[in-house]
Amino acid sequence: MGATEVSAMAGGGSSRGSSSRTGGGADGSAGGGSGGVSGGPAKASGNGGGTAGGASGTSGGIEGGAGGRVWGGDLEPGERTLARLADLVFVIAREVEPHGHRGADIIELTNVEAMVMRWVDAHPGTSPSAAAEAVRLQRSNLSAAVRGLEAKGMVTRTPDPADQRLVRLYPTELAASNVTRLHRHWAGLVGEALGGERAGLHEAVELLERVAAGFRRP
């Protein structure tokens, strides 16, 4: 479920995410990103840079390559580090977009569908109004996304046993298998990029979890 989402199915969701293909991302997409469902994953330009003002310099670090300008050189050091973190999230999210990986049998979802799917997967039995509030969508847009997810076999609507006028949203078995395939695909891509090195991985994930939680605060 997709670059705006480097997100796992941890719930939440943000309207700043990118289009993806399944119901799940690391909350984060990094989720973020580009729309559309065709073509392969967009590649970041340069050795350490991205698009839209991504990092420059052959070393890909904040200091840049020998003789090159300092990345974010007009910023204060603390600001530069935070901006670099956001830039790297963008670059990684673009690289792990599932677009074009049809061999992985990942069902494509739009960006909005992916945000809703993440929330429903993490909160089975949620109401449409709660889902709309959580992912910051107008009810009309939420309804359109739910219809799309239903058509793709990812979500079911069930009458609320306490009030037949209301409905509850539940993920399907197809959605669960789709999320698993996406997560396995992401794990393979990131593992290959790391080349087997795992030092600092848990700390990096914990840091990004804190950032994601901060964005979800009211």
N, C-alpha and C positions, 0 to 999 in steps of 0.2 A: 504494500500500500504505500510510497516514494519516497527536484532537489529541494523538497523542502523538508524534507523529513529525513534526517538520519535518525528515525525514530523507531523504537520498538513499541509494542502494544502496551505502553505504560499508562494509557489513558490521557486525558487532557486533549491537546490538539490546539493548533493555532492557525489563524487565517493567513499567516505568513508562510505557510508551507508550500512545496512544489508539487506538481502532479506526480503520481506514482501509480503503481500497478496493483497493489493488494490492499487489504484492509489494515495494514500495520506498518508502522515505522517506529523508530526509536523516539518518538515524541520530539520529536524534535524535529522530521526532518528536517531534516536538515534540512528533512524534510524539507524545506523551502524550495524557491526555485522556479523552474520553468514549466509552462503549460504544454499541452499537447501530448499525444500518445504514440507518435510515430518516430522512427529513427532510433539510432543507438545512443548510448549515454554521451552527453556532451563532455568533451575533454577540456580540462583547464589548460590555458596556454602557458608556455614557459615551464621551467623546471620546478618552480615552487609557486607559481602564480596562478591566478584565476582570471575570470572575466570580470568586467565591470569594476575595474580598479583593483584587481587581485594583486597579490604580492609579486614583486619583481626581484630580479637578481638571481644569479646562478645558484647561490647557496640556498635560496628559499627561506632564509632566516630573516629576522628583523633587521639585521645589519646589512643584508644584501651581499652581493658579490664584490670581489676586489675592484675598487675603482667605481663602483656603482653608487647610486644615491641610497641613503638609508630609507628603508620602507617606513612610511608614515613619519618621515623626518620632521614634519611641521607640528607633530603632536608632542605632548608631554610624555615622558617615559611610561607612566602608568596607563595613559590613554592609548599609547601605541601598542602595548601588550594586549589590552582588551580588544582593540580593533583588529589586531593580528589573529586573535582567537576567533573572532567572528568571521574573518576572511578565510581562515582555514576550514571552519565549519562549512562555509559556502563551497569551497573547492572540493572537500570530501563528499559533500552531498551531491554535487554534480557527478562525481565519479561513480557513486553507487546507485544512481538512478536505475531502475529496472527497465527502462525503455530499451527496446531492441533485443532483450534477452528472452526471446520467445521460446528458446530451447528449454528454459527453466519452467515452462508451463505455469507462468504467473499470470493471473487474470488482471487485466489492466483496469484500473480505476482512475477517475478524474481526481484532481487535487482535493476538491470538496468531498467527493465520495470517500477518499482515503481518510480525511480528517474525521468524518462521521463514523467510518468503520472502526477506526482506532478507539473511539469513545465507546461504541456499542460493544466491541470485543472486551474492553476492560470493565464495562458496566452492563452486563447482560440484564435485560429487563428494564432498562432505562426508558423514560418517557421521551417522546419527541421534543417536548418543551425543555426538558433538562439537557438533552443532547444539543439543542440549538443554543442554549445559554453557554454550555461548556465550550463549544467550538466557535462561539461568537458569530453565529449565522442568523439571518432573518428566517422566520418560520417558513416562508415560501421557498427559500433556497434549501433549507433543511428537508422540506417535503420532496423537492425535486431530487435531492441526493438519495433519500431513502427509496424513492421509486426506482432510481437507477440501480441501487444496491439490490433491491428485490428482483429486478429484471435479470441481474447477473447471478442470482441465487446465493447472495451473500448475507442477506438479512431477512428475517420474517417479522411480521407484525402480528401480535397476539392480543386479543381483548383482555383488558385488565379485569381479573376476576372480582375485584371489589367494585368496579364501575364499568359496565359494558360500553359506555360511551367513550372510554379512553382506551388507548392501545399501549402496548409495551413492545420494545424492539429487542430482538435476540439475534446473535450471530448464528450462522448455520455451520454444519460440519464442513461444508465446502470452504467457508471463510477461514475456519481453523487450519485446514490443510494448506490453504493459499498463503496464510501468514507464515506458517512453518517453512514453506518453500522459499518465501521471500527472505526470511531471517537466515536460512541456511545459505542462500545466495549471497547476502550481505557479508556473512561471516567468512565465506570463501574469499570474497574480494578484499576485505580488510586484512585477513590473514596473509594473503598473497602479498599485499602492499607492505606489510610489516616484515615479510621475509622470515617468519618464524620467531621474531623477537617479541617478547611479551612484557618486558620490563616497563613499569609505569602504566600499564594498561588499565588496571583497576582504578588507580588514582585519576586517570584521565576521564574514565566513565563517571566516577563520582563527581568530579568537577562539572562535567556537562550536565549531570542530573541536577546539580544545584542551580546552574544557569537556567535550565528548562523550568524548574520549579519557580524560580523568580519571575519568569515571564508569565506563569500561570496565576501569580498572585493578583487579587483584585486591585 
